[in-house]
């Protein structure tokens, strides 16, 4: 047996904490009538914990507000569109799921902004009404598929841009 006479040396834990300002940016979105949702490849428990930490989900929200890619596979597009607003977290999703999610929100009349940085985000960035790629960590494919590239990779920058855009729109009106 290979695993014999071993000595336990230690245990390592890692965390990728949310960036500073994200929680405040999510709260600003909510106050402005923008519904942020999380679409991620992470495990559903990880995604739900992060969503609760940054305010996408409330601490007491039931787990049914999160859905996995495996569960999405069981839904047809009509059912997904009818239920899309029930979910705040979409976990373990594929690029195809991301496009379906974008299209389901659009089918309800929502204007959809999608953020992403990877090749796997490109189809959804392209399908969204406005695709926002990360300029520092983003791949060239994601940047090419997007309408906007964030030079600082900061979600809060999108919130600031929306605020500025709304101000300009009101001034023009």
C-alpha atoms as an extended CHARMM CRD file, in Angstrom:
* protein
*
       173  EXT
         1         1  UNK       CA              0.0000000000        0.0000000000        0.0000000000  PROA      1               0.0000000000
         2         2  UNK       CA              1.4280000000        3.3420000000       -1.0520000000  PROA      2               0.0000000000
         3         3  UNK       CA             -0.3990000000        5.3350000000        1.6410000000  PROA      3               0.0000000000
         4         4  UNK       CA              1.3330000000        3.9240000000        4.6830000000  PROA      4               0.0000000000
         5         5  UNK       CA              3.6770000000        5.3850000000        7.2710000000  PROA      5               0.0000000000
         6         6  UNK       CA              2.5770000000        8.9100000000        6.3940000000  PROA      6               0.0000000000
         7         7  UNK       CA              2.8980000000       11.9010000000        8.7000000000  PROA      7               0.0000000000
         8         8  UNK       CA              0.2330000000       14.6090000000        8.6480000000  PROA      8               0.0000000000
         9         9  UNK       CA              2.0380000000       17.9120000000        8.1000000000  PROA      9               0.0000000000
        10        10  UNK       CA             -0.8490000000       20.3230000000        7.8420000000  PROA      10              0.0000000000
        11        11  UNK       CA             -3.9610000000       21.5300000000        6.1030000000  PROA      11              0.0000000000
        12        12  UNK       CA             -4.3120000000       24.4730000000        3.7700000000  PROA      12              0.0000000000
        13        13  UNK       CA             -7.4670000000       26.4650000000        3.1340000000  PROA      13              0.0000000000
        14        14  UNK       CA             -7.9090000000       29.0730000000        0.4040000000  PROA      14              0.0000000000
        15        15  UNK       CA            -10.4200000000       31.8220000000       -0.1260000000  PROA      15              0.0000000000
        16        16  UNK       CA            -10.9990000000       34.1700000000       -3.0220000000  PROA      16              0.0000000000
        17        17  UNK       CA            -12.7980000000       36.9960000000       -1.2250000000  PROA      17              0.0000000000
        18        18  UNK       CA            -15.0400000000       39.4640000000       -3.0520000000  PROA      18              0.0000000000
        19        19  UNK       CA            -13.3030000000       42.6360000000       -4.1480000000  PROA      19              0.0000000000
        20        20  UNK       CA            -13.6700000000       45.7230000000       -1.9740000000  PROA      20              0.0000000000
        21        21  UNK       CA            -16.7010000000       47.7900000000       -2.9250000000  PROA      21              0.0000000000
        22        22  UNK       CA            -18.6890000000       44.9640000000       -4.5260000000  PROA      22              0.0000000000
        23        23  UNK       CA            -21.1820000000       44.7240000000       -1.6500000000  PROA      23              0.0000000000
        24        24  UNK       CA            -21.8320000000       48.4590000000       -1.8360000000  PROA      24              0.0000000000
        25        25  UNK       CA            -22.1330000000       48.3210000000       -5.6410000000  PROA      25              0.0000000000
        26        26  UNK       CA            -24.7180000000       45.5250000000       -5.4020000000  PROA      26              0.0000000000
        27        27  UNK       CA            -26.7240000000       47.5900000000       -2.8860000000  PROA      27              0.0000000000
        28        28  UNK       CA            -26.5500000000       50.6110000000       -5.1990000000  PROA      28              0.0000000000
        29        29  UNK       CA            -27.8050000000       48.4700000000       -8.0940000000  PROA      29              0.0000000000
        30        30  UNK       CA            -30.7420000000       47.2310000000       -6.0300000000  PROA      30              0.0000000000
        31        31  UNK       CA            -31.6230000000       50.7980000000       -4.9820000000  PROA      31              0.0000000000
        32        32  UNK       CA            -31.4770000000       51.9020000000       -8.6340000000  PROA      32              0.0000000000
        33        33  UNK       CA            -33.8490000000       49.1600000000       -9.7770000000  PROA      33              0.0000000000
        34        34  UNK       CA            -31.1420000000       46.9490000000      -11.2650000000  PROA      34              0.0000000000
        35        35  UNK       CA            -31.3170000000       43.2710000000      -10.2820000000  PROA      35              0.0000000000
        36        36  UNK       CA            -27.8330000000       41.7760000000      -10.0630000000  PROA      36              0.0000000000
        37        37  UNK       CA            -27.6550000000       37.9980000000      -10.3780000000  PROA      37              0.0000000000
        38        38  UNK       CA            -24.6570000000       35.6980000000      -10.1340000000  PROA      38              0.0000000000
        39        39  UNK       CA            -23.8710000000       33.3760000000      -13.0280000000  PROA      39              0.0000000000
        40        40  UNK       CA            -20.8520000000       31.2440000000      -12.2090000000  PROA      40              0.0000000000
        41        41  UNK       CA            -19.0900000000       27.9760000000      -12.7480000000  PROA      41              0.0000000000
        42        42  UNK       CA            -18.5740000000       27.6450000000       -8.9930000000  PROA      42              0.0000000000
        43        43  UNK       CA            -20.3230000000       24.9970000000       -6.8980000000  PROA      43              0.0000000000
        44        44  UNK       CA            -23.8310000000       26.0330000000       -5.8390000000  PROA      44              0.0000000000
        45        45  UNK       CA            -22.9260000000       26.1340000000       -2.1170000000  PROA      45              0.0000000000
        46        46  UNK       CA            -19.9020000000       28.3480000000       -2.7720000000  PROA      46              0.0000000000
        47        47  UNK       CA            -21.8950000000       30.6280000000       -5.0710000000  PROA      47              0.0000000000
        48        48  UNK       CA            -24.7630000000       30.9300000000       -2.5770000000  PROA      48              0.0000000000
        49        49  UNK       CA            -22.3880000000       31.7850000000        0.2720000000  PROA      49              0.0000000000
        50        50  UNK       CA            -20.7010000000       34.5000000000       -1.7980000000  PROA      50              0.0000000000
        51        51  UNK       CA            -24.0660000000       35.8320000000       -3.0250000000  PROA      51              0.0000000000
        52        52  UNK       CA            -25.1990000000       36.1750000000        0.5860000000  PROA      52              0.0000000000
        53        53  UNK       CA            -21.9420000000       37.8570000000        1.5590000000  PROA      53              0.0000000000
        54        54  UNK       CA            -22.1870000000       40.5270000000       -1.1520000000  PROA      54              0.0000000000
        55        55  UNK       CA            -25.9430000000       41.0700000000       -0.9260000000  PROA      55              0.0000000000
        56        56  UNK       CA            -27.2010000000       39.3950000000       -4.0980000000  PROA      56              0.0000000000
        57        57  UNK       CA            -29.0570000000       37.0340000000       -1.7710000000  PROA      57              0.0000000000
        58        58  UNK       CA            -30.2840000000       37.9440000000        1.6910000000  PROA      58              0.0000000000
        59        59  UNK       CA            -28.8670000000       35.9770000000        4.6170000000  PROA      59              0.0000000000
        60        60  UNK       CA            -32.2550000000       34.2940000000        5.1390000000  PROA      60              0.0000000000
        61        61  UNK       CA            -33.0520000000       33.6080000000        1.4690000000  PROA      61              0.0000000000
        62        62  UNK       CA            -33.9140000000       29.9670000000        0.8710000000  PROA      62              0.0000000000
        63        63  UNK       CA            -31.6360000000       27.8370000000       -1.2600000000  PROA      63              0.0000000000
        64        64  UNK       CA            -34.3590000000       27.6170000000       -3.9130000000  PROA      64              0.0000000000
        65        65  UNK       CA            -33.2170000000       31.0510000000       -5.1370000000  PROA      65              0.0000000000
        66        66  UNK       CA            -30.1450000000       29.2900000000       -6.5450000000  PROA      66              0.0000000000
        67        67  UNK       CA            -30.1620000000       26.8330000000       -9.4270000000  PROA      67              0.0000000000
        68        68  UNK       CA            -27.4600000000       24.6260000000      -10.8770000000  PROA      68              0.0000000000
        69        69  UNK       CA            -26.6060000000       23.9250000000      -14.4850000000  PROA      69              0.0000000000
        70        70  UNK       CA            -27.8140000000       20.3370000000      -14.0140000000  PROA      70              0.0000000000
        71        71  UNK       CA            -31.2300000000       21.6850000000      -12.9780000000  PROA      71              0.0000000000
        72        72  UNK       CA            -31.2330000000       24.0930000000      -15.9440000000  PROA      72              0.0000000000
        73        73  UNK       CA            -30.7170000000       21.0920000000      -18.2300000000  PROA      73              0.0000000000
        74        74  UNK       CA            -34.0600000000       19.7270000000      -17.0330000000  PROA      74              0.0000000000
        75        75  UNK       CA            -35.9020000000       22.9410000000      -17.9930000000  PROA      75              0.0000000000
        76        76  UNK       CA            -36.9970000000       23.8710000000      -21.4700000000  PROA      76              0.0000000000
        77        77  UNK       CA            -36.6410000000       27.4960000000      -22.5640000000  PROA      77              0.0000000000
        78        78  UNK       CA            -40.3270000000       28.2830000000      -21.9660000000  PROA      78              0.0000000000
        79        79  UNK       CA            -40.1560000000       27.0350000000      -18.3710000000  PROA      79              0.0000000000
        80        80  UNK       CA            -36.8560000000       28.8340000000      -17.7840000000  PROA      80              0.0000000000
        81        81  UNK       CA            -38.2740000000       32.1190000000      -19.0760000000  PROA      81              0.0000000000
        82        82  UNK       CA            -41.4050000000       31.7350000000      -16.9380000000  PROA      82              0.0000000000
        83        83  UNK       CA            -39.2960000000       31.1840000000      -13.8050000000  PROA      83              0.0000000000
        84        84  UNK       CA            -36.1600000000       33.2470000000      -14.5070000000  PROA      84              0.0000000000
        85        85  UNK       CA            -36.9690000000       35.9610000000      -11.9610000000  PROA      85              0.0000000000
        86        86  UNK       CA            -37.1410000000       33.4100000000       -9.1310000000  PROA      86              0.0000000000
        87        87  UNK       CA            -33.3910000000       32.8760000000       -9.2150000000  PROA      87              0.0000000000
        88        88  UNK       CA            -30.5700000000       35.0430000000       -7.9290000000  PROA      88              0.0000000000
        89        89  UNK       CA            -27.7230000000       32.5510000000       -8.3910000000  PROA      89              0.0000000000
        90        90  UNK       CA            -26.9440000000       30.2800000000      -11.3380000000  PROA      90              0.0000000000
        91        91  UNK       CA            -24.1380000000       27.8760000000      -10.4440000000  PROA      91              0.0000000000
        92        92  UNK       CA            -22.0600000000       25.2540000000      -12.2660000000  PROA      92              0.0000000000
        93        93  UNK       CA            -23.1660000000       26.7030000000      -15.5700000000  PROA      93              0.0000000000
        94        94  UNK       CA            -21.7050000000       26.1520000000      -19.0270000000  PROA      94              0.0000000000
        95        95  UNK       CA            -21.3680000000       28.7350000000      -21.8040000000  PROA      95              0.0000000000
        96        96  UNK       CA            -24.6230000000       27.3870000000      -23.2630000000  PROA      96              0.0000000000
        97        97  UNK       CA            -26.4120000000       27.9010000000      -19.9590000000  PROA      97              0.0000000000
        98        98  UNK       CA            -25.1620000000       31.4830000000      -19.8020000000  PROA      98              0.0000000000
        99        99  UNK       CA            -26.6720000000       32.2550000000      -23.2110000000  PROA      99              0.0000000000
       100       100  UNK       CA            -29.9710000000       30.6110000000      -22.1960000000  PROA      100             0.0000000000
       101       101  UNK       CA            -30.0520000000       32.7100000000      -19.0130000000  PROA      101             0.0000000000
       102       102  UNK       CA            -29.4020000000       35.9430000000      -20.9310000000  PROA      102             0.0000000000
       103       103  UNK       CA            -32.0710000000       35.1010000000      -23.5070000000  PROA      103             0.0000000000
       104       104  UNK       CA            -34.5960000000       34.1360000000      -20.8110000000  PROA      104             0.0000000000
       105       105  UNK       CA            -34.2050000000       37.5120000000      -19.0860000000  PROA      105             0.0000000000
       106       106  UNK       CA            -34.4700000000       39.2750000000      -22.4560000000  PROA      106             0.0000000000
       107       107  UNK       CA            -37.6270000000       37.3110000000      -23.3040000000  PROA      107             0.0000000000
       108       108  UNK       CA            -39.3040000000       38.8600000000      -20.2360000000  PROA      108             0.0000000000
       109       109  UNK       CA            -38.4810000000       42.3420000000      -21.5280000000  PROA      109             0.0000000000
       110       110  UNK       CA            -35.4220000000       42.9220000000      -19.3530000000  PROA      110             0.0000000000
       111       111  UNK       CA            -32.3830000000       44.7700000000      -20.6410000000  PROA      111             0.0000000000
       112       112  UNK       CA            -29.4440000000       42.5120000000      -19.8450000000  PROA      112             0.0000000000
       113       113  UNK       CA            -25.8730000000       43.4870000000      -19.0870000000  PROA      113             0.0000000000
       114       114  UNK       CA            -23.4440000000       40.5910000000      -18.7480000000  PROA      114             0.0000000000
       115       115  UNK       CA            -19.9480000000       40.7210000000      -17.3150000000  PROA      115             0.0000000000
       116       116  UNK       CA            -17.2370000000       38.1960000000      -17.9480000000  PROA      116             0.0000000000
       117       117  UNK       CA            -13.5750000000       37.6250000000      -18.5410000000  PROA      117             0.0000000000
       118       118  UNK       CA            -13.1510000000       34.2270000000      -20.1330000000  PROA      118             0.0000000000
       119       119  UNK       CA            -13.5840000000       32.4990000000      -23.4500000000  PROA      119             0.0000000000
       120       120  UNK       CA            -16.5220000000       30.6520000000      -21.8820000000  PROA      120             0.0000000000
       121       121  UNK       CA            -18.2680000000       34.0050000000      -21.2830000000  PROA      121             0.0000000000
       122       122  UNK       CA            -17.9710000000       35.2440000000      -24.8760000000  PROA      122             0.0000000000
       123       123  UNK       CA            -21.2420000000       33.7920000000      -26.2440000000  PROA      123             0.0000000000
       124       124  UNK       CA            -23.2820000000       35.3420000000      -23.4070000000  PROA      124             0.0000000000
       125       125  UNK       CA            -21.3720000000       38.6380000000      -23.6050000000  PROA      125             0.0000000000
       126       126  UNK       CA            -22.3020000000       38.7710000000      -27.2830000000  PROA      126             0.0000000000
       127       127  UNK       CA            -25.9540000000       37.7860000000      -26.6570000000  PROA      127             0.0000000000
       128       128  UNK       CA            -26.4960000000       40.3740000000      -23.9070000000  PROA      128             0.0000000000
       129       129  UNK       CA            -27.8330000000       43.8350000000      -24.6420000000  PROA      129             0.0000000000
       130       130  UNK       CA            -24.5100000000       45.0940000000      -23.3450000000  PROA      130             0.0000000000
       131       131  UNK       CA            -21.5390000000       42.8350000000      -22.7700000000  PROA      131             0.0000000000
       132       132  UNK       CA            -18.9350000000       44.1120000000      -20.3030000000  PROA      132             0.0000000000
       133       133  UNK       CA            -15.5690000000       42.3760000000      -20.4290000000  PROA      133             0.0000000000
       134       134  UNK       CA            -12.7890000000       42.7110000000      -17.9060000000  PROA      134             0.0000000000
       135       135  UNK       CA             -9.8980000000       44.6000000000      -19.4600000000  PROA      135             0.0000000000
       136       136  UNK       CA             -7.0990000000       43.4070000000      -17.1670000000  PROA      136             0.0000000000
       137       137  UNK       CA             -7.9670000000       39.7610000000      -16.5720000000  PROA      137             0.0000000000
       138       138  UNK       CA            -10.1920000000       39.3220000000      -19.6140000000  PROA      138             0.0000000000
       139       139  UNK       CA             -9.2480000000       37.2120000000      -22.5960000000  PROA      139             0.0000000000
       140       140  UNK       CA             -9.0490000000       38.7470000000      -26.0450000000  PROA      140             0.0000000000
       141       141  UNK       CA            -12.0680000000       36.6410000000      -27.0450000000  PROA      141             0.0000000000
       142       142  UNK       CA            -14.1870000000       38.0770000000      -24.2080000000  PROA      142             0.0000000000
       143       143  UNK       CA            -13.0990000000       41.6260000000      -25.0420000000  PROA      143             0.0000000000
       144       144  UNK       CA            -13.9200000000       41.1440000000      -28.7310000000  PROA      144             0.0000000000
       145       145  UNK       CA            -17.3730000000       39.7610000000      -27.9160000000  PROA      145             0.0000000000
       146       146  UNK       CA            -18.2120000000       42.6960000000      -25.6320000000  PROA      146             0.0000000000
       147       147  UNK       CA            -19.6620000000       46.1270000000      -26.1720000000  PROA      147             0.0000000000
       148       148  UNK       CA            -17.6400000000       47.6210000000      -23.3290000000  PROA      148             0.0000000000
       149       149  UNK       CA            -14.3050000000       46.7550000000      -21.7100000000  PROA      149             0.0000000000
       150       150  UNK       CA            -13.6840000000       47.7000000000      -18.0900000000  PROA      150             0.0000000000
       151       151  UNK       CA            -10.1250000000       48.9270000000      -17.7520000000  PROA      151             0.0000000000
       152       152  UNK       CA            -10.0860000000       48.3250000000      -13.9930000000  PROA      152             0.0000000000
       153       153  UNK       CA            -12.0010000000       44.9750000000      -13.8080000000  PROA      153             0.0000000000
       154       154  UNK       CA            -14.2220000000       46.5080000000      -11.1240000000  PROA      154             0.0000000000
       155       155  UNK       CA            -17.9710000000       45.8130000000      -10.9260000000  PROA      155             0.0000000000
       156       156  UNK       CA            -18.4380000000       49.1440000000       -9.1250000000  PROA      156             0.0000000000
       157       157  UNK       CA            -17.2710000000       50.8990000000      -12.2970000000  PROA      157             0.0000000000
       158       158  UNK       CA            -20.3520000000       49.5730000000      -14.1030000000  PROA      158             0.0000000000
       159       159  UNK       CA            -22.5560000000       51.0580000000      -11.3890000000  PROA      159             0.0000000000
       160       160  UNK       CA            -20.8150000000       54.4190000000      -11.7960000000  PROA      160             0.0000000000
       161       161  UNK       CA            -21.2600000000       54.2220000000      -15.5750000000  PROA      161             0.0000000000
       162       162  UNK       CA            -24.9900000000       53.5300000000      -15.2040000000  PROA      162             0.0000000000
       163       163  UNK       CA            -25.3190000000       56.4940000000      -12.8410000000  PROA      163             0.0000000000
       164       164  UNK       CA            -23.5140000000       58.7760000000      -15.3110000000  PROA      164             0.0000000000
       165       165  UNK       CA            -25.5660000000       57.4340000000      -18.2170000000  PROA      165             0.0000000000
       166       166  UNK       CA            -28.8330000000       58.0310000000      -16.3800000000  PROA      166             0.0000000000
       167       167  UNK       CA            -27.7360000000       61.5830000000      -15.5930000000  PROA      167             0.0000000000
       168       168  UNK       CA            -26.9220000000       62.2570000000      -19.2410000000  PROA      168             0.0000000000
       169       169  UNK       CA            -30.2300000000       60.7140000000      -20.3290000000  PROA      169             0.0000000000
       170       170  UNK       CA            -32.1800000000       62.9240000000      -17.9030000000  PROA      170             0.0000000000
       171       171  UNK       CA            -30.3010000000       66.0370000000      -19.0720000000  PROA      171             0.0000000000
       172       172  UNK       CA            -31.0960000000       65.2700000000      -22.6990000000  PROA      172             0.0000000000
       173       173  UNK       CA            -34.7750000000       64.7140000000      -21.8810000000  PROA      173             0.0000000000
